[in-house]
Amino acid sequence: MTPLNRYTCEEAFRRLDDYLDRELSAEEMTLVHEHLDICAGCAREFNFEASVLRGVRQKLRQIDPPDSLQARILAALGKAHR
């Protein structure tokens, strides 16, 4: 983090995926948000990545996976959290 308690473009860019997934601490979320408010280049990258995620989520909602696949995914997730 910079001494002024702001993120540089590089620092914000490294955190964009986690910011989109809301996996940062509250302080980091704020710092990325503040950077996006003042940096048009990073805001464009964020908007692009956010639109890709929205598109993927929308497509995934249209797929009806078989019950066996859902069961395998849930079992794998349960194992990963142990």
N, CA, C and O atoms as a GROMACS GRO file, in nm:
protein
  328
    1MET      N    1   0.084  -0.117   0.000
    1MET     CA    2   0.000   0.000   0.000
    1MET      C    3   0.089   0.124   0.000
    1MET      O    4   0.196   0.124   0.060
    2THR      N    5   0.046   0.227  -0.066
    2THR     CA    6   0.126   0.349  -0.072
    2THR      C    7   0.117   0.424   0.060
    2THR      O    8   0.023   0.402   0.137
    3PRO      N    9   0.213   0.512   0.086
    3PRO     CA   10   0.212   0.586   0.213
    3PRO      C   11   0.089   0.675   0.229
    3PRO      O   12   0.052   0.709   0.341
    4LEU      N   13   0.024   0.713   0.118
    4LEU     CA   14  -0.094   0.799   0.128
    4LEU      C   15  -0.221   0.720   0.155
    4LEU      O   16  -0.331   0.776   0.155
    5ASN      N   17  -0.207   0.590   0.178
    5ASN     CA   18  -0.321   0.503   0.206
    5ASN      C   19  -0.416   0.496   0.087
    5ASN      O   20  -0.538   0.491   0.104
    6ARG      N   21  -0.359   0.496  -0.033
    6ARG     CA   22  -0.434   0.477  -0.157
    6ARG      C   23  -0.365   0.368  -0.237
    6ARG      O   24  -0.244   0.347  -0.225
    7TYR      N   25  -0.443   0.301  -0.318
    7TYR     CA   26  -0.385   0.200  -0.405
    7TYR      C   27  -0.338   0.263  -0.535
    7TYR      O   28  -0.401   0.354  -0.588
    8THR      N   29  -0.226   0.211  -0.585
    8THR     CA   30  -0.182   0.246  -0.720
    8THR      C   31  -0.265   0.161  -0.817
    8THR      O   32  -0.341   0.074  -0.776
    9CYS      N   33  -0.250   0.189  -0.945
    9CYS     CA   34  -0.320   0.108  -1.045
    9CYS      C   35  -0.279  -0.039  -1.032
    9CYS      O   36  -0.365  -0.128  -1.039
   10GLU      N   37  -0.151  -0.065  -1.014
   10GLU     CA   38  -0.104  -0.203  -1.002
   10GLU      C   39  -0.166  -0.272  -0.881
   10GLU      O   40  -0.209  -0.387  -0.890
   11GLU      N   41  -0.170  -0.203  -0.768
   11GLU     CA   42  -0.227  -0.262  -0.647
   11GLU      C   43  -0.377  -0.289  -0.664
   11GLU      O   44  -0.427  -0.394  -0.624
   12ALA      N   45  -0.448  -0.195  -0.723
   12ALA     CA   46  -0.591  -0.212  -0.745
   12ALA      C   47  -0.616  -0.325  -0.845
   12ALA      O   48  -0.704  -0.408  -0.825
   13PHE      N   49  -0.539  -0.326  -0.954
   13PHE     CA   50  -0.557  -0.427  -1.057
   13PHE      C   51  -0.536  -0.568  -1.002
   13PHE      O   52  -0.610  -0.660  -1.038
   14ARG      N   53  -0.435  -0.585  -0.916
   14ARG     CA   54  -0.409  -0.718  -0.857
   14ARG      C   55  -0.526  -0.766  -0.772
   14ARG      O   56  -0.541  -0.887  -0.749
   15ARG      N   57  -0.608  -0.675  -0.726
   15ARG     CA   58  -0.718  -0.712  -0.637
   15ARG      C   59  -0.854  -0.713  -0.706
   15ARG      O   60  -0.955  -0.741  -0.641
   16LEU      N   61  -0.860  -0.684  -0.835
   16LEU     CA   62  -0.989  -0.672  -0.903
   16LEU      C   63  -1.073  -0.799  -0.895
   16LEU      O   64  -1.193  -0.792  -0.867
   17ASP      N   65  -1.013  -0.914  -0.917
   17ASP     CA   66  -1.090  -1.039  -0.911
   17ASP      C   67  -1.150  -1.059  -0.773
   17ASP      O   68  -1.268  -1.091  -0.760
   18ASP      N   69  -1.069  -1.040  -0.670
   18ASP     CA   70  -1.120  -1.057  -0.534
   18ASP      C   71  -1.221  -0.948  -0.499
   18ASP      O   72  -1.314  -0.972  -0.423
   19TYR      N   73  -1.202  -0.829  -0.554
   19TYR     CA   74  -1.299  -0.721  -0.533
   19TYR      C   75  -1.434  -0.760  -0.596
   19TYR      O   76  -1.539  -0.744  -0.534
   20LEU      N   77  -1.430  -0.810  -0.717
   20LEU     CA   78  -1.552  -0.853  -0.784
   20LEU      C   79  -1.622  -0.965  -0.708
   20LEU      O   80  -1.745  -0.972  -0.705
   21ASP      N   81  -1.544  -1.053  -0.648
   21ASP     CA   82  -1.599  -1.166  -0.571
   21ASP      C   83  -1.629  -1.128  -0.426
   21ASP      O   84  -1.677  -1.211  -0.348
   22ARG      N   85  -1.601  -1.004  -0.390
   22ARG     CA   86  -1.621  -0.953  -0.254
   22ARG      C   87  -1.546  -1.037  -0.150
   22ARG      O   88  -1.599  -1.071  -0.045
   23GLU      N   89  -1.421  -1.068  -0.184
   23GLU     CA   90  -1.339  -1.151  -0.096
   23GLU      C   91  -1.227  -1.073  -0.028
   23GLU      O   92  -1.136  -1.132   0.028
   24LEU      N   93  -1.234  -0.940  -0.033
   24LEU     CA   94  -1.134  -0.857   0.032
   24LEU      C   95  -1.186  -0.812   0.168
   24LEU      O   96  -1.305  -0.818   0.196
   25SER      N   97  -1.094  -0.766   0.251
   25SER     CA   98  -1.135  -0.708   0.378
   25SER      C   99  -1.211  -0.579   0.349
   25SER      O  100  -1.205  -0.527   0.238
   26ALA      N  101  -1.283  -0.529   0.447
   26ALA     CA  102  -1.359  -0.405   0.429
   26ALA      C  103  -1.267  -0.290   0.389
   26ALA      O  104  -1.303  -0.208   0.304
   27GLU      N  105  -1.149  -0.284   0.450
   27GLU     CA  106  -1.054  -0.177   0.418
   27GLU      C  107  -1.006  -0.188   0.273
   27GLU      O  108  -0.999  -0.088   0.202
   28GLU      N  109  -0.973  -0.311   0.230
   28GLU     CA  110  -0.927  -0.330   0.092
   28GLU      C  111  -1.039  -0.299  -0.006
   28GLU      O  112  -1.014  -0.239  -0.111
   29MET      N  113  -1.161  -0.339   0.024
   29MET     CA  114  -1.275  -0.308  -0.063
   29MET      C  115  -1.287  -0.157  -0.081
   29MET      O  116  -1.307  -0.108  -0.192
   30THR      N  117  -1.274  -0.084   0.028
   30THR     CA  118  -1.284   0.062   0.023
   30THR      C  119  -1.172   0.121  -0.062
   30THR      O  120  -1.196   0.210  -0.143
   31LEU      N  121  -1.049   0.072  -0.041
   31LEU     CA  122  -0.936   0.126  -0.117
   31LEU      C  123  -0.950   0.100  -0.267
   31LEU      O  124  -0.920   0.188  -0.348
   32VAL      N  125  -0.994  -0.018  -0.304
   32VAL     CA  126  -1.015  -0.047  -0.447
   32VAL      C  127  -1.127   0.041  -0.500
   32VAL      O  128  -1.114   0.101  -0.607
   33HIS      N  129  -1.237   0.050  -0.426
   33HIS     CA  130  -1.351   0.134  -0.469
   33HIS      C  131  -1.307   0.279  -0.489
   33HIS      O  132  -1.341   0.341  -0.590
   34GLU      N  133  -1.232   0.331  -0.395
   34GLU     CA  134  -1.184   0.469  -0.406
   34GLU      C  135  -1.093   0.486  -0.527
   34GLU      O  136  -1.100   0.588  -0.596
   35HIS      N  137  -1.009   0.387  -0.555
   35HIS     CA  138  -0.921   0.395  -0.671
   35HIS      C  139  -1.004   0.394  -0.800
   35HIS      O  140  -0.977   0.471  -0.892
   36LEU      N  141  -1.104   0.308  -0.806
   36LEU     CA  142  -1.188   0.301  -0.927
   36LEU      C  143  -1.263   0.432  -0.949
   36LEU      O  144  -1.291   0.468  -1.064
   37ASP      N  145  -1.295   0.502  -0.841
   37ASP     CA  146  -1.364   0.631  -0.853
   37ASP      C  147  -1.278   0.739  -0.918
   37ASP      O  148  -1.330   0.832  -0.980
   38ILE      N  149  -1.145   0.726  -0.904
   38ILE     CA  150  -1.057   0.832  -0.956
   38ILE      C  151  -0.975   0.792  -1.077
   38ILE      O  152  -0.908   0.876  -1.137
   39CYS      N  153  -0.978   0.664  -1.115
   39CYS     CA  154  -0.893   0.616  -1.224
   39CYS      C  155  -0.980   0.558  -1.337
   39CYS      O  156  -1.036   0.450  -1.323
   40ALA      N  157  -0.990   0.631  -1.445
   40ALA     CA  158  -1.074   0.588  -1.557
   40ALA      C  159  -1.024   0.458  -1.620
   40ALA      O  160  -1.105   0.374  -1.660
   41GLY      N  161  -0.893   0.441  -1.630
   41GLY     CA  162  -0.838   0.319  -1.690
   41GLY      C  163  -0.874   0.194  -1.610
   41GLY      O  164  -0.916   0.094  -1.666
   42CYS      N  165  -0.856   0.202  -1.481
   42CYS     CA  166  -0.890   0.086  -1.395
   42CYS      C  167  -1.041   0.066  -1.390
   42CYS      O  168  -1.088  -0.048  -1.385
   43ALA      N  169  -1.116   0.174  -1.393
   43ALA     CA  170  -1.263   0.162  -1.394
   43ALA      C  171  -1.309   0.090  -1.521
   43ALA      O  172  -1.402   0.009  -1.516
   44ARG      N  173  -1.247   0.120  -1.636
   44ARG     CA  174  -1.280   0.051  -1.760
   44ARG      C  175  -1.252  -0.098  -1.750
   44ARG      O  176  -1.333  -0.181  -1.791
   45GLU      N  177  -1.136  -0.133  -1.693
   45GLU     CA  178  -1.100  -0.274  -1.676
   45GLU      C  179  -1.198  -0.342  -1.581
   45GLU      O  180  -1.242  -0.455  -1.607
   46PHE      N  181  -1.232  -0.275  -1.473
   46PHE     CA  182  -1.330  -0.330  -1.378
   46PHE      C  183  -1.464  -0.353  -1.448
   46PHE      O  184  -1.524  -0.459  -1.432
   47ASN      N  185  -1.512  -0.254  -1.523
   47ASN     CA  186  -1.640  -0.267  -1.592
   47ASN      C  187  -1.638  -0.381  -1.692
   47ASN      O  188  -1.737  -0.453  -1.707
   48PHE      N  189  -1.526  -0.398  -1.762
   48PHE     CA  190  -1.514  -0.510  -1.856
   48PHE      C  191  -1.522  -0.643  -1.782
   48PHE      O  192  -1.599  -0.731  -1.820
   49GLU      N  193  -1.441  -0.658  -1.677
   49GLU     CA  194  -1.440  -0.784  -1.602
   49GLU      C  195  -1.576  -0.812  -1.539
   49GLU      O  196  -1.622  -0.926  -1.537
   50ALA      N  197  -1.641  -0.708  -1.487
   50ALA     CA  198  -1.774  -0.725  -1.426
   50ALA      C  199  -1.875  -0.769  -1.531
   50ALA      O  200  -1.962  -0.851  -1.502
   51SER      N  201  -1.866  -0.714  -1.653
   51SER     CA  202  -1.961  -0.753  -1.758
   51SER      C  203  -1.938  -0.897  -1.802
   51SER      O  204  -2.034  -0.968  -1.833
   52VAL      N  205  -1.813  -0.941  -1.805
   52VAL     CA  206  -1.783  -1.081  -1.838
   52VAL      C  207  -1.844  -1.173  -1.732
   52VAL      O  208  -1.909  -1.272  -1.765
   53LEU      N  209  -1.825  -1.140  -1.606
   53LEU     CA  210  -1.882  -1.221  -1.498
   53LEU      C  211  -2.035  -1.225  -1.505
   53LEU      O  212  -2.096  -1.331  -1.486
   54ARG      N  213  -2.097  -1.111  -1.532
   54ARG     CA  214  -2.244  -1.108  -1.546
   54ARG      C  215  -2.288  -1.199  -1.659
   54ARG      O  216  -2.386  -1.272  -1.646
   55GLY      N  217  -2.217  -1.194  -1.771
   55GLY     CA  218  -2.251  -1.279  -1.885
   55GLY      C  219  -2.238  -1.426  -1.853
   55GLY      O  220  -2.324  -1.506  -1.889
   56VAL      N  221  -2.130  -1.462  -1.785
   56VAL     CA  222  -2.109  -1.603  -1.748
   56VAL      C  223  -2.219  -1.648  -1.652
   56VAL      O  224  -2.277  -1.755  -1.669
   57ARG      N  225  -2.248  -1.565  -1.552
   57ARG     CA  226  -2.354  -1.602  -1.456
   57ARG      C  227  -2.489  -1.617  -1.526
   57ARG      O  228  -2.566  -1.709  -1.495
   58GLN      N  229  -2.517  -1.528  -1.619
   58GLN     CA  230  -2.644  -1.535  -1.692
   58GLN      C  231  -2.652  -1.665  -1.773
   58GLN      O  232  -2.756  -1.732  -1.774
   59LYS      N  233  -2.544  -1.701  -1.839
   59LYS     CA  234  -2.541  -1.826  -1.917
   59LYS      C  235  -2.555  -1.947  -1.826
   59LYS      O  236  -2.626  -2.042  -1.859
   60LEU      N  237  -2.488  -1.944  -1.712
   60LEU     CA  238  -2.495  -2.058  -1.620
   60LEU      C  239  -2.636  -2.080  -1.566
   60LEU      O  240  -2.676  -2.193  -1.539
   61ARG      N  241  -2.711  -1.971  -1.550
   61ARG     CA  242  -2.849  -1.985  -1.502
   61ARG      C  243  -2.938  -2.054  -1.605
   61ARG      O  244  -3.045  -2.106  -1.570
   62GLN      N  245  -2.897  -2.056  -1.730
   62GLN     CA  246  -2.976  -2.117  -1.836
   62GLN      C  247  -2.948  -2.267  -1.848
   62GLN      O  248  -3.019  -2.337  -1.920
   63ILE      N  249  -2.848  -2.314  -1.780
   63ILE     CA  250  -2.809  -2.456  -1.787
   63ILE      C  251  -2.875  -2.530  -1.671
   63ILE      O  252  -2.871  -2.485  -1.556
   64ASP      N  253  -2.934  -2.643  -1.703
   64ASP     CA  254  -2.994  -2.727  -1.600
   64ASP      C  255  -2.907  -2.852  -1.584
   64ASP      O  256  -2.927  -2.951  -1.656
   65PRO      N  257  -2.811  -2.848  -1.491
   65PRO     CA  258  -2.721  -2.963  -1.477
   65PRO      C  259  -2.794  -3.084  -1.420
   65PRO      O  260  -2.890  -3.070  -1.345
   66PRO      N  261  -2.748  -3.202  -1.457
   66PRO     CA  262  -2.809  -3.323  -1.402
   66PRO      C  263  -2.787  -3.331  -1.251
   66PRO      O  264  -2.688  -3.279  -1.199
   67ASP      N  265  -2.879  -3.397  -1.182
   67ASP     CA  266  -2.869  -3.410  -1.037
   67ASP      C  267  -2.738  -3.474  -0.994
   67ASP      O  268  -2.681  -3.437  -0.891
   68SER      N  269  -2.689  -3.570  -1.072
   68SER     CA  270  -2.564  -3.637  -1.035
   68SER      C  271  -2.446  -3.540  -1.034
   68SER      O  272  -2.357  -3.551  -0.949
   69LEU      N  273  -2.445  -3.444  -1.127
   69LEU     CA  274  -2.338  -3.345  -1.130
   69LEU      C  275  -2.348  -3.254  -1.009
   69LEU      O  276  -2.247  -3.225  -0.944
   70GLN      N  277  -2.469  -3.210  -0.977
   70GLN     CA  278  -2.486  -3.124  -0.860
   70GLN      C  279  -2.441  -3.196  -0.734
   70GLN      O  280  -2.377  -3.134  -0.648
   71ALA      N  281  -2.472  -3.324  -0.720
   71ALA     CA  282  -2.431  -3.400  -0.603
   71ALA      C  283  -2.279  -3.411  -0.594
   71ALA      O  284  -2.223  -3.397  -0.486
   72ARG      N  285  -2.213  -3.434  -0.707
   72ARG     CA  286  -2.066  -3.443  -0.708
   72ARG      C  287  -2.003  -3.310  -0.671
   72ARG      O  288  -1.904  -3.306  -0.597
   73ILE      N  289  -2.058  -3.201  -0.722
   73ILE     CA  290  -2.004  -3.068  -0.690
   73ILE      C  291  -2.021  -3.038  -0.542
   73ILE      O  292  -1.926  -2.993  -0.478
   74LEU      N  293  -2.138  -3.064  -0.488
   74LEU     CA  294  -2.162  -3.038  -0.346
   74LEU      C  295  -2.071  -3.124  -0.258
   74LEU      O  296  -2.021  -3.076  -0.156
   75ALA      N  297  -2.049  -3.249  -0.297
   75ALA     CA  298  -1.959  -3.336  -0.222
   75ALA      C  299  -1.816  -3.282  -0.226
   75ALA      O  300  -1.746  -3.282  -0.125
   76ALA      N  301  -1.773  -3.237  -0.343
   76ALA     CA  302  -1.638  -3.182  -0.356
   76ALA      C  303  -1.622  -3.055  -0.275
   76ALA      O  304  -1.518  -3.034  -0.212
   77LEU      N  305  -1.724  -2.971  -0.274
   77LEU     CA  306  -1.719  -2.848  -0.195
   77LEU      C  307  -1.714  -2.879  -0.047
   77LEU      O  308  -1.641  -2.814   0.029
   78GLY      N  309  -1.791  -2.979  -0.006
   78GLY     CA  310  -1.789  -3.019   0.135
   78GLY      C  311  -1.652  -3.069   0.177
   78GLY      O  312  -1.605  -3.039   0.287
   79LYS      N  313  -1.588  -3.145   0.091
   79LYS     CA  314  -1.453  -3.195   0.118
   79LYS      C  315  -1.352  -3.080   0.128
   79LYS      O  316  -1.265  -3.079   0.214
   80ALA      N  317  -1.366  -2.984   0.038
   80ALA     CA  318  -1.270  -2.872   0.033
   80ALA      C  319  -1.279  -2.785   0.158
   80ALA      O  320  -1.180  -2.726   0.199
   81HIS      N  321  -1.396  -2.777   0.219
   81HIS     CA  322  -1.412  -2.692   0.336
   81HIS      C  323  -1.370  -2.761   0.466
   81HIS      O  324  -1.364  -2.698   0.572
   82ARG      N  325  -1.340  -2.889   0.459
   82ARG     CA  326  -1.297  -2.961   0.581
   82ARG      C  327  -1.153  -2.946   0.607
   82ARG      O  328  -1.102  -3.001   0.705
   0.00000   0.00000   0.00000
